[in-house]
Amino acid sequence: MSRKSRTTRDQTPIPERQAGVPVLQITDLNVTFPSEDGAVHAVRGVNLEVNSGEVLGIVGESGSGKSVTSMAVMGLLDESARVSGSIKLHGTELLGRSDGWMSKIRGKRVAMVFQDPLSALTPVYTIGDQIIEALTIHQKMSKEAARERALELLDLVGIPNPQVRLKAFPHEFSGGMRQRVMIAIAIANDPDLIIADEPTTALDVTIQAQILDLLKTAQKETGAAVIMITHDLGVVAGMADRVSVMYAGRCVESGTVDDIFYHSTMPYTIGLLGSLPRPDIDKSESLATVEGNPPSMLIEPTTCPFMPRCPLATAQCAKGEPALELSPNDHSATTGIEHRVACVRADEIDKGDWTHKDIFPIPPAHEPPFMEAREDRDEVLRLDEVRKYFPLMKGAIFKRRVGTVHAVDEISFDIRTGETLGLVGESGCGKTTTLLEILNLEAPEGGNIVVLGKESGKMSRSERRSVRQDLQVVFQDPMASLDPRMPISEILTEPLRYNNYPKNQTRPRIRELMELVGLEPSHLNRYPRHFSGGQRQRIGIARALALEPKLLVLDEPVSALDVSIQAGVINLLEKLRAELGLSYLFVAHDLSVVRHIADRVAVMYLGKIVEIGAVNEVFDRPRHPYTQALLSAIPVPDPRKERSRDRIILKGDLPSPANPPSGCRFRTRCPKFALLDDAGKQRCTDSMPPLNHEDGVDSSNACHFPEVVKVF
C-alpha cells in the first residue's frame, strides 16, 4: 500500500472507540527495508489484535521484528520502508495516512513508551514544558490548566515534589524517573493504546518493579489497551493477557499467557522458556540452549525459518514455511482467544506433552571438583574493611572540595577456590568501584585486599605481573572489549605474546581456547564484526582464559545477550569452572542469573554489604528488608505464581552516595522502618547496624530488626 504525500490534507475523522471493535487490528503486515546487500524482510505477514483493557505481550529475540511492528503502528518508519497489509485503530485504517493526520493520532489515541527515555526526551526543554506541550497540542486548554494537569500527572507517576521537578531538565533525573516522565507524557491525553517497547530493559530490578506497577496503574486510569514488547518472559508472565511469539519477522505462536507458558506446542517457544534461569528454583541442572542464530532476513525463507536450530526438524519442515494454524491445544471455546502455532509437529508435541527437556540438549550439570568444605579450601580473594571515597569538587578554575562520595564503605568478603560469589545491588551501590579496586592491584584507600595470598598494597612489580596473569576480567560489552581492527587469532595471541608464552605453542593454544569455549577454530581469521553477540562474549572469555587464570571477574557478562544465547554462555561458565577449577566474582543486575550460577551472594546498598551468605539461604530466607525488596521485584516466568505474589515496591530512588542517610542507610526506603515504634526508629536513625552472622547458617545481615520473609 503506497503512502499518501505528506502535503495531502486528510479529512478522515479521528477514530473513536466502538463497541465490539478491537482497539488495534493488524492484518498481514509486511515491512521491507532496502539495504546495500538487498531488501531486508523485517516483518512478514504479522497478524495481531488487542482489545480495550487488554495487555498483549510480544516476545522474541533481537531482530525478530517486534520493534519494527510497533513503529509501523505509530507511523514512524523510515520513508524508504515498503509497508503493506492493514493496521486498523478502532476500525480505521492507519497505513497510507499522511504524517499530518498521524500526528493527530500519536499522543492522543496511540502513545509510546520508548526503551531509552533519555533519547526520547528533549534535553534542552524542562520536563514541565514537554508534558505541557503534549497536552496543549491535542487538547484545547490554557497554559495554566495544562501546568496543573502536568503536576497531577507527575504526582500520579510517583515523582516526588512535582512543583520543583516540573522545572528540572531530563539530565537531572535518574533513569527510573525519566521513564516515569515518559509514562506521564504517554497517558497525558488518555490514549486508547499504549505501546511499551522494552520500557524496563536498562533499569534496576527495583525500579523495573515500580515502572511495571505504574504501567498497570496507568492502564487502569485510562482503560487503554497495552502492547508490551520485551525480552523478559517474567515481565510478560506478570502483565500480559495474551502473548505473541515472533521469530524471523513473523508470529510463530500466539494465545493466552497460560497457553504460551503451560501448553506451548512450538519448539522455539519451548526453548525460550527452558533457557530461562529462575529466581524461585534452586538450580538442579544446566539450562536448555537454543543453538545457532536467527536467519538473515535478506532472503525470505522457503522452509521453516527455525529449522536449522530445531532438534525436531524433519524433511517435512523443508517443504515450506508452516502457516500459523490452530494449535491442538486450543482453548478458545473457554478463553475466547485462539491458540495458534506455526509448526508441522505441533500434534506430536502436544500428545507427548513434551517440555524443553524432551526437545533440547541439556548439558550435564557440572559439580566443582572440590569435595572439601568451604572453610578448608584456599582463599583466592579477600577484602577486609575496604573503603573508596571520591572527592566532590566545585569550580572551573579554582576548584574546592564540597563533599565526599562514599562509593565503597568498609566492605568485607572472601572467595574460595572453585567458588562463585555473586555481587548484586542497584546502580550506584558500589559494585563496579569494588571491581576496579580489586583489578587495580594497588593499596586501597582503606582496608586490605588480598589476591591469591598476596596483599595488593605490598606487591613488588614482578609479583603484580604474576598475579595479573591469574586474575582476569570479562566485560559487559564484548564488542567494546575486542579490537575491531584485529582478527580473532591476534586478539587471542596478544596476552600470550606479552607474557612470553612459547611461540611454537601459541597456535595450538589459541585453537584449544576456541574449542574450549565452543567455537570453530577455523574461524580464527575472522574479525569481531563477523560474530554474533553471544559468540563475541565467548571470544572475550577465551581471551580471559588464555593465561590459565585462577580467578575471573565477570562484569555483567550476559546482560546484553538474548535469553537463548545467554543460557549457552551461562552453561559454558559453569562447565569451565568445573573443568578448570576457576573461581568467579560475578557482578549482575539479573538476580535470576545469580541464583543459577552463584554459590554465595553479597547484596550491596550505598557502598555497604547489607546481606551475604549461601545463595539458597539468601534467596529462600532473606533477612534484610532491602534483600527482600530486591528479590520481590524479580519477575518469575510463571503466570500463576506471578498473579498470586505480593510485591514489596520500594518508594523513590537510591539516595546520593555523596549524602548518605545517617544510621541505617536503607531506612529512608525501608518498608519496615515505618512500622517501628519511636525507639526502634531512633535506633535505625542513630546507628549503622553491623554485619551480624547468624549461628548455624551461612548468612549474615546488617539490620537491627532482621526477620525471615518468604519472597517466592
ZAMARGU-4260 file (C-alpha; in steps of 0.2 Angstrom, whole numbers, plus 5000, padded with zeros to 4 digits):
<rodrens>
0) 5000/5000/5000 | 5008/5016/4995 | 5009/5031/5007 | 5000/5047/5003 | 5010/5063/5001
5) 5014/5072/5017 | 5006/5088/5009 | 4989/5079/5006 | 4976/5085/5018 | 4967/5070/5025
10) 4949/5074/5031 | 4946/5057/5039 | 4939/5059/5056 | 4950/5054/5071 | 4945/5036/5076
15) 4934/5034/5091 | 4931/5018/5102 | 4917/5007/5095 | 4909/4993/5105 | 4914/4976/5098
20) 4928/4983/5088 | 4946/4979/5093 | 4957/4994/5098 | 4970/4988/5086 | 4969/4975/5072
25) 4985/4971/5062 | 4982/4960/5047 | 4995/4953/5035 | 5008/4967/5039 | 5024/4966/5029
30) 5038/4978/5031 | 5054/4978/5019 | 5069/4989/5021 | 5082/4992/5007 | 5100/4989/5011
35) 5117/4988/5001 | 5115/4969/5001 | 5097/4969/4996 | 5079/4970/5003 | 5078/4966/5022
40) 5061/4957/5025 | 5059/4964/5043 | 5041/4959/5046 | 5032/4946/5036 | 5013/4943/5037
45) 5010/4948/5055 | 4993/4947/5062 | 4989/4954/5079 | 4974/4960/5089 | 4972/4969/5106
50) 4956/4975/5114 | 4952/4988/5127 | 4959/4985/5144 | 4970/4970/5137 | 4989/4968/5138
55) 4997/4960/5123 | 5015/4954/5126 | 5026/4952/5110 | 5042/4942/5114 | 5056/4936/5103
60) 5075/4938/5100 | 5083/4953/5094 | 5079/4956/5075 | 5063/4946/5076 | 5053/4961/5070
65) 5045/4967/5087 | 5050/4985/5087 | 5048/4987/5068 | 5029/4981/5070 | 5027/4994/5084
70) 5035/5008/5073 | 5023/5004/5059 | 5008/5006/5070 | 5015/5023/5076 | 5019/5028/5058
75) 5037/5031/5062 | 5045/5020/5049 | 5058/5027/5038 | 5052/5034/5021 | 5062/5021/5012
80) 5052/5007/5020 | 5040/4997/5010 | 5024/4993/5020 | 5009/4983/5015 | 4994/4975/5024
85) 4982/4983/5036 | 4984/4992/5053 | 4967/4997/5060 | 4964/5008/5075 | 4945/5006/5081
90) 4942/5000/5063 | 4950/5015/5054 | 4965/5011/5043 | 4981/5019/5048 | 4993/5013/5034
95) 4994/5026/5020 | 4989/5041/5030 | 4999/5057/5029 | 5011/5062/5043 | 5000/5077/5047
100) 4985/5065/5050 | 4996/5053/5060 | 5002/5067/5071 | 4984/5070/5077 | 4984/5051/5082
105) 5001/5050/5090 | 4999/5055/5108 | 4981/5057/5108 | 4974/5040/5103 | 4991/5030/5102
110) 5005/5033/5114 | 5023/5025/5115 | 5035/5022/5129 | 5052/5020/5122 | 5067/5009/5128
115) 5079/5024/5131 | 5070/5039/5140 | 5085/5050/5139 | 5085/5049/5120 | 5066/5051/5119
120) 5065/5067/5129 | 5072/5083/5123 | 5087/5088/5133 | 5085/5107/5131 | 5067/5108/5137
125) 5061/5106/5155 | 5051/5091/5160 | 5036/5103/5163 | 5037/5111/5146 | 5037/5093/5137
130) 5022/5087/5147 | 5013/5104/5144 | 5017/5103/5125 | 5009/5085/5124 | 4993/5092/5132
135) 4991/5108/5123 | 4994/5100/5105 | 4980/5088/5107 | 4968/5097/5119 | 4961/5115/5119
140) 4967/5120/5136 | 4976/5135/5143 | 4994/5135/5149 | 4989/5136/5167 | 4977/5122/5165
145) 4990/5112/5156 | 5003/5115/5170 | 4990/5109/5184 | 4987/5094/5174 | 5006/5091/5172
150) 5008/5092/5191 | 4994/5079/5193 | 5002/5068/5181 | 5019/5069/5189 | 5011/5065/5206
155) 5002/5051/5198 | 5018/5043/5191 | 5026/5045/5208 | 5038/5059/5205 | 5042/5067/5222
160) 5040/5086/5224 | 5032/5089/5207 | 5031/5108/5209 | 5050/5108/5209 | 5054/5094/5197
165) 5042/5101/5184 | 5056/5114/5181 | 5070/5102/5180 | 5079/5095/5164 | 5080/5077/5159
170) 5098/5075/5164 | 5094/5080/5182 | 5083/5064/5183 | 5088/5046/5186 | 5084/5033/5173
175) 5069/5027/5183 | 5062/5044/5185 | 5065/5048/5166 | 5055/5033/5162 | 5041/5039/5174
180) 5041/5055/5165 | 5039/5046/5148 | 5024/5037/5155 | 5016/5053/5161 | 5018/5060/5144
185) 5011/5044/5136 | 4995/5044/5147 | 4993/5063/5147 | 4979/5063/5134 | 4970/5046/5140
190) 4976/5036/5125 | 4966/5021/5119 | 4983/5011/5115 | 4999/5012/5125 | 5014/5003/5116
195) 5029/5000/5128 | 5045/4995/5119 | 5057/4987/5131 | 5052/5000/5145 | 5062/4992/5159
200) 5077/4984/5150 | 5090/4997/5156 | 5083/4999/5174 | 5087/4991/5190 | 5075/4977/5196
205) 5068/4988/5210 | 5065/5002/5198 | 5058/4990/5185 | 5045/4984/5198 | 5040/5002/5201
210) 5038/5005/5182 | 5028/4989/5179 | 5017/4994/5193 | 5015/5011/5186 | 5010/5004/5169
215) 4997/4994/5177 | 4990/5009/5186 | 4991/5020/5170 | 4981/5006/5161 | 4968/5006/5175
220) 4967/5025/5174 | 4965/5027/5155 | 4957/5010/5151 | 4969/5008/5137 | 4975/4993/5128
225) 4993/4990/5131 | 5006/4981/5119 | 5021/4976/5130 | 5037/4972/5119 | 5050/4964/5129
230) 5064/4951/5130 | 5059/4947/5148 | 5047/4932/5149 | 5045/4935/5168 | 5038/4953/5164
235) 5026/4945/5151 | 5020/4932/5164 | 5015/4945/5176 | 5007/4958/5165 | 5000/4950/5149
240) 4983/4943/5145 | 4988/4936/5128 | 5006/4933/5120 | 5013/4933/5103 | 5030/4925/5100
245) 5039/4932/5085 | 5053/4924/5075 | 5061/4929/5059 | 5049/4943/5056 | 5033/4933/5059
250) 5022/4926/5073 | 5026/4908/5076 | 5014/4906/5091 | 5001/4916/5099 | 4987/4913/5113
255) 4983/4917/5131 | 4998/4919/5143 | 4993/4902/5151 | 4993/4894/5133 | 5011/4900/5130
260) 5018/4896/5147 | 5010/4880/5151 | 5004/4872/5134 | 5016/4878/5121 | 5017/4867/5105
265) 5031/4877/5096 | 5049/4871/5099 | 5055/4889/5098 | 5044/4895/5112 | 5048/4879/5122
270) 5066/4883/5120 | 5065/4901/5126 | 5056/4896/5142 | 5068/4882/5145 | 5083/4893/5143
275) 5077/4905/5157 | 5086/4904/5174 | 5073/4906/5188 | 5075/4915/5204 | 5062/4904/5213
280) 5070/4887/5210 | 5087/4881/5216 | 5097/4875/5201 | 5097/4857/5198 | 5103/4856/5180
285) 5110/4866/5166 | 5099/4877/5155 | 5092/4872/5139 | 5101/4880/5124 | 5094/4885/5108
290) 5109/4883/5097 | 5113/4894/5082 | 5107/4911/5077 | 5091/4918/5069 | 5092/4918/5050
295) 5097/4933/5039 | 5081/4942/5033 | 5089/4947/5016 | 5081/4931/5009 | 5064/4926/5013
300) 5063/4909/5020 | 5056/4895/5009 | 5057/4882/5023 | 5053/4883/5042 | 5064/4898/5047
305) 5068/4889/5064 | 5073/4873/5055 | 5092/4875/5056 | 5091/4877/5075 | 5077/4865/5079
310) 5081/4847/5086 | 5064/4841/5080 | 5067/4846/5062 | 5062/4833/5049 | 5061/4833/5030
315) 5043/4839/5031 | 5050/4855/5038 | 5059/4859/5022 | 5044/4858/5011 | 5038/4876/5015
320) 5035/4888/5029 | 5022/4882/5040 | 5006/4893/5042 | 5000/4900/5059 | 4986/4887/5062
325) 4975/4882/5077 | 4985/4873/5090 | 4980/4855/5095 | 4979/4863/5112 | 4967/4877/5108
330) 4956/4883/5122 | 4947/4897/5113 | 4930/4889/5117 | 4933/4894/5135 | 4945/4908/5134
335) 4939/4917/5118 | 4957/4918/5112 | 4963/4906/5099 | 4980/4897/5102 | 4989/4897/5086
340) 5006/4889/5081 | 5017/4888/5066 | 5024/4870/5067 | 5021/4854/5057 | 5025/4843/5073
345) 5013/4853/5085 | 5002/4837/5086 | 5016/4826/5092 | 5022/4839/5104 | 5005/4841/5112
350) 5001/4822/5113 | 5019/4818/5120 | 5017/4833/5132 | 5035/4837/5128 | 5045/4850/5138
355) 5061/4858/5134 | 5070/4843/5142 | 5062/4832/5129 | 5067/4843/5114 | 5083/4852/5118
360) 5100/4845/5123 | 5104/4850/5141 | 5122/4848/5146 | 5125/4838/5161 | 5126/4848/5177
365) 5144/4851/5182 | 5150/4850/5200 | 5166/4858/5205 | 5180/4846/5208 | 5182/4851/5226
370) 5174/4840/5239 | 5181/4849/5254 | 5171/4860/5265 | 5172/4879/5260 | 5182/4883/5276
375) 5195/4870/5271 | 5198/4877/5253 | 5211/4890/5249 | 5206/4909/5248 | 5209/4916/5231
380) 5202/4934/5236 | 5199/4943/5252 | 5193/4960/5256 | 5194/4967/5273 | 5186/4984/5278
385) 5189/4991/5260 | 5185/5009/5258 | 5185/5020/5242 | 5179/5038/5243 | 5179/5051/5229
390) 5180/5070/5232 | 5166/5080/5226 | 5173/5096/5218 | 5166/5113/5213 | 5173/5127/5202
395) 5180/5128/5185 | 5197/5137/5188 | 5198/5137/5207 | 5192/5120/5212 | 5186/5117/5230
400) 5180/5101/5239 | 5162/5102/5243 | 5158/5084/5248 | 5163/5066/5248 | 5156/5052/5238
405) 5155/5036/5249 | 5157/5024/5234 | 5163/5009/5244 | 5162/5010/5263 | 5171/4996/5273
410) 5166/4981/5264 | 5172/4963/5268 | 5170/4946/5259 | 5181/4932/5253 | 5180/4919/5239
415) 5187/4902/5240 | 5194/4890/5226 | 5181/4884/5214 | 5168/4896/5221 | 5157/4909/5213
420) 5152/4925/5223 | 5138/4935/5215 | 5139/4954/5219 | 5122/4962/5217 | 5113/4978/5220
425) 5106/4993/5212 | 5116/5005/5200 | 5126/5017/5211 | 5128/5004/5225 | 5147/5002/5223
430) 5149/4986/5213 | 5159/4992/5199 | 5170/5003/5211 | 5173/4987/5221 | 5179/4978/5205
435) 5191/4992/5200 | 5199/4992/5217 | 5202/4973/5215 | 5208/4974/5197 | 5220/4989/5201
440) 5231/4978/5212 | 5236/4994/5222 | 5234/4998/5240 | 5216/5003/5243 | 5212/5019/5251
445) 5206/5010/5267 | 5207/4991/5272 | 5216/4977/5264 | 5214/4967/5248 | 5222/4950/5247
450) 5223/4942/5229 | 5229/4924/5229 | 5238/4926/5245 | 5247/4942/5241 | 5242/4959/5248
455) 5239/4971/5234 | 5247/4986/5243 | 5263/4976/5246 | 5267/4968/5230 | 5283/4970/5220
460) 5282/4974/5202 | 5286/4955/5197 | 5273/4949/5209 | 5260/4961/5202 | 5264/4955/5185
465) 5262/4936/5190 | 5245/4940/5199 | 5239/4949/5184 | 5240/4933/5174 | 5230/4924/5187
470) 5217/4937/5189 | 5207/4941/5173 | 5191/4950/5168 | 5176/4948/5156 | 5167/4964/5152
475) 5149/4968/5149 | 5150/4973/5131 | 5160/4961/5121 | 5161/4972/5105 | 5168/4986/5115
480) 5181/4975/5123 | 5188/4967/5107 | 5198/4977/5095 | 5188/4978/5079 | 5204/4980/5068
485) 5212/4963/5074 | 5207/4946/5068 | 5202/4934/5082 | 5219/4925/5081 | 5228/4941/5085
490) 5216/4945/5099 | 5219/4928/5107 | 5238/4928/5104 | 5241/4946/5112 | 5240/4941/5130
495) 5251/4925/5126 | 5264/4936/5117 | 5266/4949/5131 | 5268/4936/5144 | 5282/4926/5135
500) 5272/4911/5130 | 5282/4899/5119 | 5280/4904/5101 | 5279/4886/5095 | 5264/4883/5107
505) 5254/4899/5103 | 5245/4892/5088 | 5239/4876/5096 | 5234/4886/5112 | 5223/4898/5103
510) 5215/4883/5094 | 5212/4875/5110 | 5204/4891/5118 | 5192/4892/5103 | 5187/4874/5106
515) 5186/4876/5125 | 5173/4890/5123 | 5163/4881/5109 | 5169/4890/5094 | 5176/4883/5077
520) 5195/4885/5076 | 5194/4888/5058 | 5186/4905/5061 | 5201/4912/5069 | 5205/4923/5054
525) 5188/4932/5056 | 5186/4949/5064 | 5174/4953/5079 | 5161/4960/5067 | 5158/4943/5059
530) 5152/4935/5075 | 5136/4937/5085 | 5134/4944/5102 | 5135/4928/5111 | 5150/4922/5100
535) 5159/4938/5104 | 5156/4935/5123 | 5164/4918/5121 | 5179/4925/5112 | 5181/4938/5127
540) 5180/4923/5139 | 5193/4913/5129 | 5205/4928/5129 | 5202/4929/5148 | 5207/4911/5150
545) 5222/4912/5138 | 5235/4913/5153 | 5226/4899/5163 | 5220/4911/5177 | 5213/4906/5194
550) 5201/4920/5197 | 5189/4928/5184 | 5180/4944/5187 | 5164/4944/5177 | 5156/4961/5175
555) 5138/4959/5169 | 5144/4946/5156 | 5127/4941/5149 | 5116/4956/5152 | 5117/4962/5133
560) 5113/4945/5126 | 5096/4937/5121 | 5089/4924/5133 | 5093/4909/5122 | 5111/4915/5119
565) 5113/4920/5137 | 5109/4902/5143 | 5123/4895/5132 | 5136/4907/5140 | 5130/4903/5157
570) 5132/4884/5154 | 5149/4887/5147 | 5154/4897/5163 | 5148/4883/5174 | 5157/4870/5163
575) 5174/4880/5163 | 5173/4882/5182 | 5171/4863/5185 | 5184/4858/5172 | 5197/4871/5176
580) 5194/4874/5195 | 5191/4893/5192 | 5184/4905/5205 | 5172/4919/5199 | 5167/4936/5206
585) 5151/4938/5196 | 5143/4955/5196 | 5125/4956/5189 | 5108/4965/5189 | 5099/4950/5184
590) 5096/4940/5201 | 5089/4925/5191 | 5106/4923/5183 | 5115/4925/5200 | 5103/4912/5208
595) 5108/4899/5194 | 5127/4902/5194 | 5132/4908/5211 | 5137/4898/5227 | 5136/4913/5238
600) 5129/4931/5236 | 5133/4948/5243 | 5120/4961/5242 | 5126/4979/5242 | 5117/4996/5246
605) 5125/5013/5245 | 5143/5006/5247 | 5139/4994/5261 | 5136/4975/5261 | 5119/4973/5269
610) 5117/4954/5267 | 5129/4940/5262 | 5128/4921/5263 | 5125/4905/5253 | 5114/4908/5238
615) 5100/4897/5243 | 5099/4904/5261 | 5099/4922/5254 | 5086/4919/5241 | 5074/4907/5251
620) 5076/4915/5268 | 5081/4933/5266 | 5083/4943/5282 | 5087/4961/5277 | 5072/4972/5271
625) 5082/4978/5256 | 5086/4960/5250 | 5068/4955/5252 | 5063/4970/5241 | 5076/4966/5228
630) 5070/4948/5227 | 5052/4953/5227 | 5055/4964/5212 | 5061/4950/5201 | 5048/4944/5189
635) 5045/4925/5189 | 5042/4917/5172 | 5026/4908/5179 | 5009/4917/5176 | 5000/4908/5191
640) 5014/4912/5203 | 5016/4930/5197 | 4997/4933/5199 | 4997/4927/5217 | 5013/4936/5223
645) 5013/4951/5234 | 5027/4963/5229 | 5037/4974/5240 | 5038/4991/5230 | 5051/5002/5236
650) 5047/5021/5235 | 5059/5033/5227 | 5077/5031/5220 | 5093/5027/5228 | 5099/5041/5239
655) 5115/5050/5234 | 5131/5042/5240 | 5138/5060/5242 | 5125/5062/5256 | 5120/5045/5263
660) 5107/5044/5277 | 5113/5044/5295 | 5112/5027/5304 | 5105/5013/5293 | 5107/5019/5275
665) 5091/5010/5269 | 5080/5017/5282 | 5073/5031/5270 | 5066/5017/5259 | 5063/5003/5271
670) 5045/4997/5272 | 5049/4990/5290 | 5055/5007/5296 | 5038/5015/5295 | 5030/5001/5306
675) 5043/5003/5321 | 5039/5012/5337 | 5049/5028/5341 | 5063/5019/5350 | 5066/5007/5335
680) 5065/5022/5323 | 5078/5031/5333 | 5089/5016/5334 | 5089/5015/5315 | 5092/5034/5313
685) 5106/5035/5325 | 5117/5019/5322 | 5123/5009/5307 | 5119/4991/5310 | 5134/4979/5309
690) 5135/4964/5298 | 5130/4951/5311 | 5132/4932/5307 | 5118/4920/5311 | 5123/4905/5320
695) 5120/4888/5311 | 5118/4895/5294 | 5129/4903/5280 | 5121/4920/5282 | 5125/4937/5289
700) 5115/4953/5288 | 5116/4972/5293 | 5099/4975/5300 | 5094/4980/5318 | 5077/4970/5316
705) 5081/4956/5304 | 5066/4944/5300 | 5065/4930/5288 | 5052/4933/5275 | 5047/4921/5261
710) 5048/4930/5244 | 5044/4916/5231
</rodrens>
